[in-house]
Amino acid sequence: MISFILLVIGGLNWLLVGLFSWDVGALFGGMDAIISKIIYVIVGLAAIYEVVTHKANCKACEGKSQPTPMA
């Protein structure tokens, strides 16, 4: 659940960057601030965790061993 919340935060940050060129990390001193780097690393690790554990946790993926071919 924590990794999902971190992914949502990261996604919303990218939305703000794309729409308004505004990075939430700027609130913590920008890219050079250690706290911003820590936040970005934690969000990135959450993404890796979700990718690795997705199939085991996803109800839509249960019982599917191979992707279905597109018709």
mmCIF file as Biopython writes it, N, C-alpha, C and O atoms, coordinates in Angstrom:
data_model
#
loop_
_atom_site.group_PDB
_atom_site.id
_atom_site.type_symbol
_atom_site.label_atom_id
_atom_site.label_alt_id
_atom_site.label_comp_id
_atom_site.label_asym_id
_atom_site.label_entity_id
_atom_site.label_seq_id
_atom_site.pdbx_PDB_ins_code
_atom_site.Cartn_x
_atom_site.Cartn_y
_atom_site.Cartn_z
_atom_site.occupancy
_atom_site.B_iso_or_equiv
_atom_site.auth_seq_id
_atom_site.auth_asym_id
_atom_site.pdbx_PDB_model_num
ATOM 1   N N  . MET A ? 1  ? 0.829  -1.192  0.000   1.0 0.0 1  A 1 
ATOM 2   C CA . MET A ? 1  ? 0.000  0.000   0.000   1.0 0.0 1  A 1 
ATOM 3   C C  . MET A ? 1  ? 0.876  1.260   0.000   1.0 0.0 1  A 1 
ATOM 4   O O  . MET A ? 1  ? 0.574  2.242   -0.677  1.0 0.0 1  A 1 
ATOM 5   N N  . ILE A ? 2  ? 1.959  1.209   0.767   1.0 0.0 2  A 1 
ATOM 6   C CA . ILE A ? 2  ? 2.858  2.365   0.844   1.0 0.0 2  A 1 
ATOM 7   C C  . ILE A ? 2  ? 3.488  2.634   -0.512  1.0 0.0 2  A 1 
ATOM 8   O O  . ILE A ? 2  ? 3.582  3.782   -0.945  1.0 0.0 2  A 1 
ATOM 9   N N  . SER A ? 3  ? 3.922  1.564   -1.185  1.0 0.0 3  A 1 
ATOM 10  C CA . SER A ? 3  ? 4.550  1.763   -2.493  1.0 0.0 3  A 1 
ATOM 11  C C  . SER A ? 3  ? 3.540  2.316   -3.498  1.0 0.0 3  A 1 
ATOM 12  O O  . SER A ? 3  ? 3.903  3.128   -4.349  1.0 0.0 3  A 1 
ATOM 13  N N  . PHE A ? 4  ? 2.283  1.893   -3.412  1.0 0.0 4  A 1 
ATOM 14  C CA . PHE A ? 4  ? 1.250  2.426   -4.302  1.0 0.0 4  A 1 
ATOM 15  C C  . PHE A ? 4  ? 1.050  3.919   -4.054  1.0 0.0 4  A 1 
ATOM 16  O O  . PHE A ? 4  ? 0.954  4.697   -5.003  1.0 0.0 4  A 1 
ATOM 17  N N  . ILE A ? 5  ? 0.987  4.316   -2.806  1.0 0.0 5  A 1 
ATOM 18  C CA . ILE A ? 5  ? 0.814  5.734   -2.467  1.0 0.0 5  A 1 
ATOM 19  C C  . ILE A ? 5  ? 2.001  6.549   -2.976  1.0 0.0 5  A 1 
ATOM 20  O O  . ILE A ? 5  ? 1.825  7.647   -3.504  1.0 0.0 5  A 1 
ATOM 21  N N  . LEU A ? 6  ? 3.205  6.010   -2.817  1.0 0.0 6  A 1 
ATOM 22  C CA . LEU A ? 6  ? 4.386  6.712   -3.325  1.0 0.0 6  A 1 
ATOM 23  C C  . LEU A ? 6  ? 4.353  6.835   -4.844  1.0 0.0 6  A 1 
ATOM 24  O O  . LEU A ? 6  ? 4.782  7.853   -5.389  1.0 0.0 6  A 1 
ATOM 25  N N  . LEU A ? 7  ? 3.854  5.819   -5.530  1.0 0.0 7  A 1 
ATOM 26  C CA . LEU A ? 7  ? 3.728  5.893   -6.981  1.0 0.0 7  A 1 
ATOM 27  C C  . LEU A ? 7  ? 2.715  6.953   -7.398  1.0 0.0 7  A 1 
ATOM 28  O O  . LEU A ? 7  ? 2.925  7.658   -8.385  1.0 0.0 7  A 1 
ATOM 29  N N  . VAL A ? 8  ? 1.633  7.069   -6.662  1.0 0.0 8  A 1 
ATOM 30  C CA . VAL A ? 8  ? 0.648  8.111   -6.957  1.0 0.0 8  A 1 
ATOM 31  C C  . VAL A ? 8  ? 1.272  9.489   -6.760  1.0 0.0 8  A 1 
ATOM 32  O O  . VAL A ? 8  ? 1.076  10.383  -7.583  1.0 0.0 8  A 1 
ATOM 33  N N  . ILE A ? 9  ? 2.017  9.661   -5.684  1.0 0.0 9  A 1 
ATOM 34  C CA . ILE A ? 9  ? 2.694  10.941  -5.444  1.0 0.0 9  A 1 
ATOM 35  C C  . ILE A ? 9  ? 3.656  11.249  -6.579  1.0 0.0 9  A 1 
ATOM 36  O O  . ILE A ? 9  ? 3.692  12.376  -7.074  1.0 0.0 9  A 1 
ATOM 37  N N  . GLY A ? 10 ? 4.441  10.253  -6.997  1.0 0.0 10 A 1 
ATOM 38  C CA . GLY A ? 10 ? 5.367  10.444  -8.105  1.0 0.0 10 A 1 
ATOM 39  C C  . GLY A ? 10 ? 4.648  10.774  -9.406  1.0 0.0 10 A 1 
ATOM 40  O O  . GLY A ? 10 ? 5.095  11.631  -10.169 1.0 0.0 10 A 1 
ATOM 41  N N  . GLY A ? 11 ? 3.540  10.097  -9.655  1.0 0.0 11 A 1 
ATOM 42  C CA . GLY A ? 11 ? 2.765  10.375  -10.862 1.0 0.0 11 A 1 
ATOM 43  C C  . GLY A ? 11 ? 2.182  11.778  -10.861 1.0 0.0 11 A 1 
ATOM 44  O O  . GLY A ? 11 ? 2.191  12.459  -11.886 1.0 0.0 11 A 1 
ATOM 45  N N  . LEU A ? 12 ? 1.680  12.206  -9.725  1.0 0.0 12 A 1 
ATOM 46  C CA . LEU A ? 12 ? 1.143  13.565  -9.629  1.0 0.0 12 A 1 
ATOM 47  C C  . LEU A ? 12 ? 2.247  14.599  -9.801  1.0 0.0 12 A 1 
ATOM 48  O O  . LEU A ? 12 ? 2.020  15.662  -10.379 1.0 0.0 12 A 1 
ATOM 49  N N  . ASN A ? 13 ? 3.436  14.294  -9.302  1.0 0.0 13 A 1 
ATOM 50  C CA . ASN A ? 13 ? 4.565  15.192  -9.494  1.0 0.0 13 A 1 
ATOM 51  C C  . ASN A ? 13 ? 4.869  15.334  -10.987 1.0 0.0 13 A 1 
ATOM 52  O O  . ASN A ? 13 ? 5.068  16.448  -11.473 1.0 0.0 13 A 1 
ATOM 53  N N  . TRP A ? 14 ? 4.907  14.221  -11.715 1.0 0.0 14 A 1 
ATOM 54  C CA . TRP A ? 14 ? 5.173  14.287  -13.154 1.0 0.0 14 A 1 
ATOM 55  C C  . TRP A ? 14 ? 4.058  15.023  -13.889 1.0 0.0 14 A 1 
ATOM 56  O O  . TRP A ? 14 ? 4.322  15.707  -14.878 1.0 0.0 14 A 1 
ATOM 57  N N  . LEU A ? 15 ? 2.823  14.894  -13.426 1.0 0.0 15 A 1 
ATOM 58  C CA . LEU A ? 15 ? 1.719  15.648  -14.019 1.0 0.0 15 A 1 
ATOM 59  C C  . LEU A ? 15 ? 1.955  17.143  -13.863 1.0 0.0 15 A 1 
ATOM 60  O O  . LEU A ? 15 ? 1.772  17.907  -14.811 1.0 0.0 15 A 1 
ATOM 61  N N  . LEU A ? 16 ? 2.363  17.562  -12.667 1.0 0.0 16 A 1 
ATOM 62  C CA . LEU A ? 16 ? 2.640  18.977  -12.424 1.0 0.0 16 A 1 
ATOM 63  C C  . LEU A ? 16 ? 3.823  19.468  -13.258 1.0 0.0 16 A 1 
ATOM 64  O O  . LEU A ? 16 ? 3.815  20.596  -13.752 1.0 0.0 16 A 1 
ATOM 65  N N  . VAL A ? 17 ? 4.836  18.619  -13.411 1.0 0.0 17 A 1 
ATOM 66  C CA . VAL A ? 17 ? 5.986  18.989  -14.240 1.0 0.0 17 A 1 
ATOM 67  C C  . VAL A ? 17 ? 5.542  19.156  -15.690 1.0 0.0 17 A 1 
ATOM 68  O O  . VAL A ? 17 ? 5.919  20.125  -16.349 1.0 0.0 17 A 1 
ATOM 69  N N  . GLY A ? 18 ? 4.745  18.215  -16.186 1.0 0.0 18 A 1 
ATOM 70  C CA . GLY A ? 18 ? 4.308  18.261  -17.576 1.0 0.0 18 A 1 
ATOM 71  C C  . GLY A ? 18 ? 3.378  19.408  -17.887 1.0 0.0 18 A 1 
ATOM 72  O O  . GLY A ? 18 ? 3.494  20.032  -18.942 1.0 0.0 18 A 1 
ATOM 73  N N  . LEU A ? 19 ? 2.455  19.698  -16.982 1.0 0.0 19 A 1 
ATOM 74  C CA . LEU A ? 19 ? 1.469  20.747  -17.247 1.0 0.0 19 A 1 
ATOM 75  C C  . LEU A ? 19 ? 1.972  22.147  -16.923 1.0 0.0 19 A 1 
ATOM 76  O O  . LEU A ? 19 ? 1.695  23.098  -17.655 1.0 0.0 19 A 1 
ATOM 77  N N  . PHE A ? 20 ? 2.707  22.268  -15.831 1.0 0.0 20 A 1 
ATOM 78  C CA . PHE A ? 20 ? 3.056  23.594  -15.336 1.0 0.0 20 A 1 
ATOM 79  C C  . PHE A ? 20 ? 4.549  23.839  -15.177 1.0 0.0 20 A 1 
ATOM 80  O O  . PHE A ? 20 ? 4.956  24.909  -14.723 1.0 0.0 20 A 1 
ATOM 81  N N  . SER A ? 21 ? 5.364  22.864  -15.543 1.0 0.0 21 A 1 
ATOM 82  C CA . SER A ? 21 ? 6.824  22.942  -15.343 1.0 0.0 21 A 1 
ATOM 83  C C  . SER A ? 21 ? 7.160  23.246  -13.881 1.0 0.0 21 A 1 
ATOM 84  O O  . SER A ? 21 ? 8.103  23.983  -13.594 1.0 0.0 21 A 1 
ATOM 85  N N  . TRP A ? 22 ? 6.391  22.681  -12.976 1.0 0.0 22 A 1 
ATOM 86  C CA . TRP A ? 22 ? 6.591  22.896  -11.548 1.0 0.0 22 A 1 
ATOM 87  C C  . TRP A ? 22 ? 6.848  21.560  -10.866 1.0 0.0 22 A 1 
ATOM 88  O O  . TRP A ? 22 ? 6.023  20.649  -10.945 1.0 0.0 22 A 1 
ATOM 89  N N  . ASP A ? 23 ? 7.981  21.441  -10.204 1.0 0.0 23 A 1 
ATOM 90  C CA . ASP A ? 23 ? 8.395  20.213  -9.547  1.0 0.0 23 A 1 
ATOM 91  C C  . ASP A ? 23 ? 8.175  20.339  -8.044  1.0 0.0 23 A 1 
ATOM 92  O O  . ASP A ? 23 ? 8.620  21.305  -7.423  1.0 0.0 23 A 1 
ATOM 93  N N  . VAL A ? 24 ? 7.490  19.362  -7.463  1.0 0.0 24 A 1 
ATOM 94  C CA . VAL A ? 24 ? 7.234  19.379  -6.027  1.0 0.0 24 A 1 
ATOM 95  C C  . VAL A ? 24 ? 8.549  19.387  -5.249  1.0 0.0 24 A 1 
ATOM 96  O O  . VAL A ? 24 ? 8.612  19.928  -4.145  1.0 0.0 24 A 1 
ATOM 97  N N  . GLY A ? 25 ? 9.596  18.790  -5.816  1.0 0.0 25 A 1 
ATOM 98  C CA . GLY A ? 25 ? 10.909 18.790  -5.164  1.0 0.0 25 A 1 
ATOM 99  C C  . GLY A ? 25 ? 11.449 20.186  -4.919  1.0 0.0 25 A 1 
ATOM 100 O O  . GLY A ? 25 ? 12.305 20.384  -4.057  1.0 0.0 25 A 1 
ATOM 101 N N  . ALA A ? 26 ? 10.942 21.169  -5.686  1.0 0.0 26 A 1 
ATOM 102 C CA . ALA A ? 26 ? 11.373 22.554  -5.487  1.0 0.0 26 A 1 
ATOM 103 C C  . ALA A ? 26 ? 10.983 23.054  -4.094  1.0 0.0 26 A 1 
ATOM 104 O O  . ALA A ? 26 ? 11.633 23.946  -3.549  1.0 0.0 26 A 1 
ATOM 105 N N  . LEU A ? 27 ? 9.931  22.486  -3.526  1.0 0.0 27 A 1 
ATOM 106 C CA . LEU A ? 27 ? 9.523  22.871  -2.168  1.0 0.0 27 A 1 
ATOM 107 C C  . LEU A ? 27 ? 10.584 22.507  -1.135  1.0 0.0 27 A 1 
ATOM 108 O O  . LEU A ? 27 ? 10.682 23.132  -0.080  1.0 0.0 27 A 1 
ATOM 109 N N  . PHE A ? 28 ? 11.377 21.484  -1.456  1.0 0.0 28 A 1 
ATOM 110 C CA . PHE A ? 28 ? 12.388 20.996  -0.513  1.0 0.0 28 A 1 
ATOM 111 C C  . PHE A ? 28 ? 13.790 21.455  -0.880  1.0 0.0 28 A 1 
ATOM 112 O O  . PHE A ? 28 ? 14.768 20.917  -0.360  1.0 0.0 28 A 1 
ATOM 113 N N  . GLY A ? 29 ? 13.907 22.432  -1.758  1.0 0.0 29 A 1 
ATOM 114 C CA . GLY A ? 29 ? 15.209 22.972  -2.099  1.0 0.0 29 A 1 
ATOM 115 C C  . GLY A ? 29 ? 15.708 22.597  -3.477  1.0 0.0 29 A 1 
ATOM 116 O O  . GLY A ? 29 ? 16.855 22.885  -3.818  1.0 0.0 29 A 1 
ATOM 117 N N  . GLY A ? 30 ? 14.875 21.964  -4.269  1.0 0.0 30 A 1 
ATOM 118 C CA . GLY A ? 30 ? 15.271 21.618  -5.634  1.0 0.0 30 A 1 
ATOM 119 C C  . GLY A ? 30 ? 16.031 20.310  -5.716  1.0 0.0 30 A 1 
ATOM 120 O O  . GLY A ? 30 ? 16.189 19.596  -4.726  1.0 0.0 30 A 1 
ATOM 121 N N  . MET A ? 31 ? 16.498 20.009  -6.922  1.0 0.0 31 A 1 
ATOM 122 C CA . MET A ? 31 ? 17.163 18.734  -7.191  1.0 0.0 31 A 1 
ATOM 123 C C  . MET A ? 31 ? 18.462 18.557  -6.425  1.0 0.0 31 A 1 
ATOM 124 O O  . MET A ? 31 ? 18.875 17.422  -6.184  1.0 0.0 31 A 1 
ATOM 125 N N  . ASP A ? 32 ? 19.115 19.633  -6.037  1.0 0.0 32 A 1 
ATOM 126 C CA . ASP A ? 32 ? 20.388 19.519  -5.346  1.0 0.0 32 A 1 
ATOM 127 C C  . ASP A ? 32 ? 20.249 19.275  -3.843  1.0 0.0 32 A 1 
ATOM 128 O O  . ASP A ? 32 ? 21.220 18.922  -3.174  1.0 0.0 32 A 1 
ATOM 129 N N  . ALA A ? 33 ? 19.041 19.465  -3.317  1.0 0.0 33 A 1 
ATOM 130 C CA . ALA A ? 33 ? 18.830 19.267  -1.883  1.0 0.0 33 A 1 
ATOM 131 C C  . ALA A ? 33 ? 18.786 17.773  -1.571  1.0 0.0 33 A 1 
ATOM 132 O O  . ALA A ? 33 ? 18.185 16.999  -2.316  1.0 0.0 33 A 1 
ATOM 133 N N  . ILE A ? 34 ? 19.407 17.377  -0.492  1.0 0.0 34 A 1 
ATOM 134 C CA . ILE A ? 34 ? 19.484 15.969  -0.116  1.0 0.0 34 A 1 
ATOM 135 C C  . ILE A ? 34 ? 18.093 15.391  0.155   1.0 0.0 34 A 1 
ATOM 136 O O  . ILE A ? 34 ? 17.837 14.231  -0.169  1.0 0.0 34 A 1 
ATOM 137 N N  . ILE A ? 35 ? 17.197 16.179  0.741   1.0 0.0 35 A 1 
ATOM 138 C CA . ILE A ? 35 ? 15.852 15.668  1.034   1.0 0.0 35 A 1 
ATOM 139 C C  . ILE A ? 35 ? 15.106 15.361  -0.264  1.0 0.0 35 A 1 
ATOM 140 O O  . ILE A ? 35 ? 14.381 14.369  -0.334  1.0 0.0 35 A 1 
ATOM 141 N N  . SER A ? 36 ? 15.271 16.191  -1.286  1.0 0.0 36 A 1 
ATOM 142 C CA . SER A ? 36 ? 14.632 15.923  -2.577  1.0 0.0 36 A 1 
ATOM 143 C C  . SER A ? 36 ? 15.178 14.646  -3.192  1.0 0.0 36 A 1 
ATOM 144 O O  . SER A ? 36 ? 14.419 13.840  -3.731  1.0 0.0 36 A 1 
ATOM 145 N N  . LYS A ? 37 ? 16.481 14.458  -3.115  1.0 0.0 37 A 1 
ATOM 146 C CA . LYS A ? 37 ? 17.092 13.242  -3.662  1.0 0.0 37 A 1 
ATOM 147 C C  . LYS A ? 37 ? 16.577 12.010  -2.935  1.0 0.0 37 A 1 
ATOM 148 O O  . LYS A ? 37 ? 16.309 10.987  -3.565  1.0 0.0 37 A 1 
ATOM 149 N N  . ILE A ? 38 ? 16.436 12.092  -1.625  1.0 0.0 38 A 1 
ATOM 150 C CA . ILE A ? 38 ? 15.925 10.968  -0.840  1.0 0.0 38 A 1 
ATOM 151 C C  . ILE A ? 38 ? 14.496 10.638  -1.256  1.0 0.0 38 A 1 
ATOM 152 O O  . ILE A ? 38 ? 14.149 9.469   -1.424  1.0 0.0 38 A 1 
ATOM 153 N N  . ILE A ? 39 ? 13.668 11.669  -1.423  1.0 0.0 39 A 1 
ATOM 154 C CA . ILE A ? 39 ? 12.281 11.454  -1.835  1.0 0.0 39 A 1 
ATOM 155 C C  . ILE A ? 39 ? 12.228 10.800  -3.209  1.0 0.0 39 A 1 
ATOM 156 O O  . ILE A ? 39 ? 11.465 9.855   -3.412  1.0 0.0 39 A 1 
ATOM 157 N N  . TYR A ? 40 ? 13.033 11.292  -4.161  1.0 0.0 40 A 1 
ATOM 158 C CA . TYR A ? 40 ? 13.037 10.711  -5.500  1.0 0.0 40 A 1 
ATOM 159 C C  . TYR A ? 40 ? 13.510 9.261   -5.476  1.0 0.0 40 A 1 
ATOM 160 O O  . TYR A ? 40 ? 12.962 8.427   -6.197  1.0 0.0 40 A 1 
ATOM 161 N N  . VAL A ? 41 ? 14.505 8.947   -4.673  1.0 0.0 41 A 1 
ATOM 162 C CA . VAL A ? 41 ? 14.993 7.573   -4.580  1.0 0.0 41 A 1 
ATOM 163 C C  . VAL A ? 41 ? 13.927 6.662   -3.971  1.0 0.0 41 A 1 
ATOM 164 O O  . VAL A ? 41 ? 13.731 5.543   -4.446  1.0 0.0 41 A 1 
ATOM 165 N N  . ILE A ? 42 ? 13.247 7.118   -2.944  1.0 0.0 42 A 1 
ATOM 166 C CA . ILE A ? 42 ? 12.192 6.311   -2.317  1.0 0.0 42 A 1 
ATOM 167 C C  . ILE A ? 42 ? 11.062 6.052   -3.295  1.0 0.0 42 A 1 
ATOM 168 O O  . ILE A ? 42 ? 10.563 4.929   -3.374  1.0 0.0 42 A 1 
ATOM 169 N N  . VAL A ? 43 ? 10.645 7.066   -4.044  1.0 0.0 43 A 1 
ATOM 170 C CA . VAL A ? 43 ? 9.579  6.886   -5.039  1.0 0.0 43 A 1 
ATOM 171 C C  . VAL A ? 43 ? 10.039 5.921   -6.133  1.0 0.0 43 A 1 
ATOM 172 O O  . VAL A ? 43 ? 9.263  5.078   -6.582  1.0 0.0 43 A 1 
ATOM 173 N N  . GLY A ? 44 ? 11.290 6.039   -6.561  1.0 0.0 44 A 1 
ATOM 174 C CA . GLY A ? 44 ? 11.823 5.125   -7.568  1.0 0.0 44 A 1 
ATOM 175 C C  . GLY A ? 44 ? 11.883 3.692   -7.065  1.0 0.0 44 A 1 
ATOM 176 O O  . GLY A ? 44 ? 11.550 2.767   -7.805  1.0 0.0 44 A 1 
ATOM 177 N N  . LEU A ? 45 ? 12.297 3.492   -5.829  1.0 0.0 45 A 1 
ATOM 178 C CA . LEU A ? 45 ? 12.317 2.152   -5.249  1.0 0.0 45 A 1 
ATOM 179 C C  . LEU A ? 45 ? 10.909 1.575   -5.124  1.0 0.0 45 A 1 
ATOM 180 O O  . LEU A ? 45 ? 10.714 0.372   -5.294  1.0 0.0 45 A 1 
ATOM 181 N N  . ALA A ? 46 ? 9.934  2.423   -4.830  1.0 0.0 46 A 1 
ATOM 182 C CA . ALA A ? 46 ? 8.544  1.971   -4.773  1.0 0.0 46 A 1 
ATOM 183 C C  . ALA A ? 46 ? 8.088  1.474   -6.142  1.0 0.0 46 A 1 
ATOM 184 O O  . ALA A ? 46 ? 7.370  0.479   -6.237  1.0 0.0 46 A 1 
ATOM 185 N N  . ALA A ? 47 ? 8.503  2.165   -7.198  1.0 0.0 47 A 1 
ATOM 186 C CA . ALA A ? 47 ? 8.145  1.747   -8.557  1.0 0.0 47 A 1 
ATOM 187 C C  . ALA A ? 47 ? 8.762  0.388   -8.879  1.0 0.0 47 A 1 
ATOM 188 O O  . ALA A ? 47 ? 8.096  -0.478  -9.447  1.0 0.0 47 A 1 
ATOM 189 N N  . ILE A ? 48 ? 10.022 0.201   -8.521  1.0 0.0 48 A 1 
ATOM 190 C CA . ILE A ? 48 ? 10.679 -1.088  -8.761  1.0 0.0 48 A 1 
ATOM 191 C C  . ILE A ? 48 ? 9.972  -2.190  -7.978  1.0 0.0 48 A 1 
ATOM 192 O O  . ILE A ? 48 ? 9.749  -3.279  -8.506  1.0 0.0 48 A 1 
ATOM 193 N N  . TYR A ? 49 ? 9.622  -1.920  -6.743  1.0 0.0 49 A 1 
ATOM 194 C CA . TYR A ? 49 ? 8.907  -2.898  -5.918  1.0 0.0 49 A 1 
ATOM 195 C C  . TYR A ? 49 ? 7.579  -3.281  -6.558  1.0 0.0 49 A 1 
ATOM 196 O O  . TYR A ? 49 ? 7.237  -4.463  -6.610  1.0 0.0 49 A 1 
ATOM 197 N N  . GLU A ? 50 ? 6.830  -2.302  -7.043  1.0 0.0 50 A 1 
ATOM 198 C CA . GLU A ? 50 ? 5.547  -2.582  -7.678  1.0 0.0 50 A 1 
ATOM 199 C C  . GLU A ? 50 ? 5.707  -3.412  -8.944  1.0 0.0 50 A 1 
ATOM 200 O O  . GLU A ? 50 ? 4.903  -4.308  -9.204  1.0 0.0 50 A 1 
ATOM 201 N N  . VAL A ? 51 ? 6.739  -3.122  -9.733  1.0 0.0 51 A 1 
ATOM 202 C CA . VAL A ? 51 ? 6.977  -3.897  -10.952 1.0 0.0 51 A 1 
ATOM 203 C C  . VAL A ? 51 ? 7.287  -5.354  -10.601 1.0 0.0 51 A 1 
ATOM 204 O O  . VAL A ? 51 ? 6.769  -6.274  -11.234 1.0 0.0 51 A 1 
ATOM 205 N N  . VAL A ? 52 ? 8.126  -5.554  -9.599  1.0 0.0 52 A 1 
ATOM 206 C CA . VAL A ? 52 ? 8.538  -6.903  -9.229  1.0 0.0 52 A 1 
ATOM 207 C C  . VAL A ? 52 ? 7.391  -7.698  -8.613  1.0 0.0 52 A 1 
ATOM 208 O O  . VAL A ? 52 ? 7.272  -8.896  -8.866  1.0 0.0 52 A 1 
ATOM 209 N N  . THR A ? 53 ? 6.555  -7.063  -7.820  1.0 0.0 53 A 1 
ATOM 210 C CA . THR A ? 53 ? 5.492  -7.777  -7.107  1.0 0.0 53 A 1 
ATOM 211 C C  . THR A ? 53 ? 4.128  -7.664  -7.780  1.0 0.0 53 A 1 
ATOM 212 O O  . THR A ? 53 ? 3.143  -8.174  -7.248  1.0 0.0 53 A 1 
ATOM 213 N N  . HIS A ? 54 ? 4.050  -7.023  -8.913  1.0 0.0 54 A 1 
ATOM 214 C CA . HIS A ? 54 ? 2.757  -6.744  -9.540  1.0 0.0 54 A 1 
ATOM 215 C C  . HIS A ? 54 ? 1.928  -8.001  -9.793  1.0 0.0 54 A 1 
ATOM 216 O O  . HIS A ? 54 ? 0.767  -8.068  -9.388  1.0 0.0 54 A 1 
ATOM 217 N N  . LYS A ? 55 ? 2.505  -8.981  -10.448 1.0 0.0 55 A 1 
ATOM 218 C CA . LYS A ? 55 ? 1.732  -10.154 -10.836 1.0 0.0 55 A 1 
ATOM 219 C C  . LYS A ? 55 ? 1.164  -10.886 -9.626  1.0 0.0 55 A 1 
ATOM 220 O O  . LYS A ? 55 ? 0.040  -11.387 -9.680  1.0 0.0 55 A 1 
ATOM 221 N N  . ALA A ? 56 ? 1.916  -10.954 -8.548  1.0 0.0 56 A 1 
ATOM 222 C CA . ALA A ? 56 ? 1.439  -11.633 -7.349  1.0 0.0 56 A 1 
ATOM 223 C C  . ALA A ? 56 ? 0.332  -10.853 -6.648  1.0 0.0 56 A 1 
ATOM 224 O O  . ALA A ? 56 ? -0.511 -11.446 -5.975  1.0 0.0 56 A 1 
ATOM 225 N N  . ASN A ? 57 ? 0.327  -9.534  -6.798  1.0 0.0 57 A 1 
ATOM 226 C CA . ASN A ? 57 ? -0.642 -8.698  -6.088  1.0 0.0 57 A 1 
ATOM 227 C C  . ASN A ? 57 ? -1.843 -8.283  -6.923  1.0 0.0 57 A 1 
ATOM 228 O O  . ASN A ? 57 ? -2.834 -7.811  -6.367  1.0 0.0 57 A 1 
ATOM 229 N N  . CYS A ? 58 ? -1.787 -8.444  -8.235  1.0 0.0 58 A 1 
ATOM 230 C CA . CYS A ? 58 ? -2.826 -7.931  -9.125  1.0 0.0 58 A 1 
ATOM 231 C C  . CYS A ? 58 ? -3.957 -8.937  -9.293  1.0 0.0 58 A 1 
ATOM 232 O O  . CYS A ? 58 ? -3.727 -10.059 -9.743  1.0 0.0 58 A 1 
ATOM 233 N N  . LYS A ? 59 ? -5.155 -8.550  -8.940  1.0 0.0 59 A 1 
ATOM 234 C CA . LYS A ? 59 ? -6.309 -9.430  -9.087  1.0 0.0 59 A 1 
ATOM 235 C C  . LYS A ? 59 ? -6.644 -9.665  -10.554 1.0 0.0 59 A 1 
ATOM 236 O O  . LYS A ? 59 ? -7.132 -10.741 -10.902 1.0 0.0 59 A 1 
ATOM 237 N N  . ALA A ? 60 ? -6.395 -8.693  -11.421 1.0 0.0 60 A 1 
ATOM 238 C CA . ALA A ? 60 ? -6.669 -8.846  -12.844 1.0 0.0 60 A 1 
ATOM 239 C C  . ALA A ? 60 ? -5.700 -9.825  -13.496 1.0 0.0 60 A 1 
ATOM 240 O O  . ALA A ? 60 ? -6.019 -10.412 -14.530 1.0 0.0 60 A 1 
ATOM 241 N N  . CYS A ? 61 ? -4.522 -10.009 -12.908 1.0 0.0 61 A 1 
ATOM 242 C CA . CYS A ? 61 ? -3.515 -10.909 -13.479 1.0 0.0 61 A 1 
ATOM 243 C C  . CYS A ? 61 ? -3.608 -12.325 -12.939 1.0 0.0 61 A 1 
ATOM 244 O O  . CYS A ? 61 ? -2.885 -13.203 -13.409 1.0 0.0 61 A 1 
ATOM 245 N N  . GLU A ? 62 ? -4.472 -12.576 -11.970 1.0 0.0 62 A 1 
ATOM 246 C CA . GLU A ? 62 ? -4.588 -13.904 -11.375 1.0 0.0 62 A 1 
ATOM 247 C C  . GLU A ? 62 ? -5.012 -14.922 -12.420 1.0 0.0 62 A 1 
ATOM 248 O O  . GLU A ? 62 ? -5.940 -14.682 -13.193 1.0 0.0 62 A 1 
ATOM 249 N N  . GLY A ? 63 ? -4.337 -16.044 -12.438 1.0 0.0 63 A 1 
ATOM 250 C CA . GLY A ? 63 ? -4.704 -17.125 -13.330 1.0 0.0 63 A 1 
ATOM 251 C C  . GLY A ? 63 ? -4.240 -16.959 -14.761 1.0 0.0 63 A 1 
ATOM 252 O O  . GLY A ? 63 ? -4.487 -17.836 -15.590 1.0 0.0 63 A 1 
ATOM 253 N N  . LYS A ? 64 ? -3.589 -15.886 -15.068 1.0 0.0 64 A 1 
ATOM 254 C CA . LYS A ? 64 ? -3.094 -15.667 -16.423 1.0 0.0 64 A 1 
ATOM 255 C C  . LYS A ? 64 ? -1.612 -15.996 -16.457 1.0 0.0 64 A 1 
ATOM 256 O O  . LYS A ? 64 ? -0.810 -15.327 -15.805 1.0 0.0 64 A 1 
ATOM 257 N N  . SER A ? 65 ? -1.245 -17.019 -17.212 1.0 0.0 65 A 1 
ATOM 258 C CA . SER A ? 65 ? 0.164  -17.366 -17.294 1.0 0.0 65 A 1 
ATOM 259 C C  . SER A ? 65 ? 0.841  -16.690 -18.478 1.0 0.0 65 A 1 
ATOM 260 O O  . SER A ? 65 ? 2.048  -16.447 -18.446 1.0 0.0 65 A 1 
ATOM 261 N N  . GLN A ? 66 ? 0.072  -16.382 -19.528 1.0 0.0 66 A 1 
ATOM 262 C CA . GLN A ? 66 ? 0.630  -15.730 -20.699 1.0 0.0 66 A 1 
ATOM 263 C C  . GLN A ? 66 ? -0.328 -14.636 -21.149 1.0 0.0 66 A 1 
ATOM 264 O O  . GLN A ? 66 ? -1.538 -14.748 -20.947 1.0 0.0 66 A 1 
ATOM 265 N N  . PRO A ? 67 ? 0.199  -13.593 -21.748 1.0 0.0 67 A 1 
ATOM 266 C CA . PRO A ? 67 ? -0.698 -12.559 -22.270 1.0 0.0 67 A 1 
ATOM 267 C C  . PRO A ? 67 ? -1.521 -13.112 -23.423 1.0 0.0 67 A 1 
ATOM 268 O O  . PRO A ? 67 ? -1.044 -13.931 -24.209 1.0 0.0 67 A 1 
ATOM 269 N N  . THR A ? 68 ? -2.754 -12.656 -23.510 1.0 0.0 68 A 1 
ATOM 270 C CA . THR A ? 68 ? -3.610 -13.096 -24.610 1.0 0.0 68 A 1 
ATOM 271 C C  . THR A ? 68 ? -3.263 -12.329 -25.875 1.0 0.0 68 A 1 
ATOM 272 O O  . THR A ? 68 ? -3.000 -11.128 -25.817 1.0 0.0 68 A 1 
ATOM 273 N N  . PRO A ? 69 ? -3.259 -13.010 -27.023 1.0 0.0 69 A 1 
ATOM 274 C CA . PRO A ? 69 ? -2.938 -12.322 -28.275 1.0 0.0 69 A 1 
ATOM 275 C C  . PRO A ? 69 ? -4.033 -11.331 -28.643 1.0 0.0 69 A 1 
ATOM 276 O O  . PRO A ? 69 ? -5.211 -11.541 -28.353 1.0 0.0 69 A 1 
ATOM 277 N N  . MET A ? 70 ? -3.625 -10.266 -29.276 1.0 0.0 70 A 1 
ATOM 278 C CA . MET A ? 70 ? -4.589 -9.256  -29.698 1.0 0.0 70 A 1 
ATOM 279 C C  . MET A ? 70 ? -5.324 -9.757  -30.942 1.0 0.0 70 A 1 
ATOM 280 O O  . MET A ? 70 ? -4.706 -10.297 -31.858 1.0 0.0 70 A 1 
ATOM 281 N N  . ALA A ? 71 ? -6.617 -9.578  -30.969 1.0 0.0 71 A 1 
ATOM 282 C CA . ALA A ? 71 ? -7.417 -10.041 -32.099 1.0 0.0 71 A 1 
ATOM 283 C C  . ALA A ? 71 ? -7.499 -9.013  -33.191 1.0 0.0 71 A 1 
ATOM 284 O O  . ALA A ? 71 ? -8.139 -9.250  -34.215 1.0 0.0 71 A 1 
#
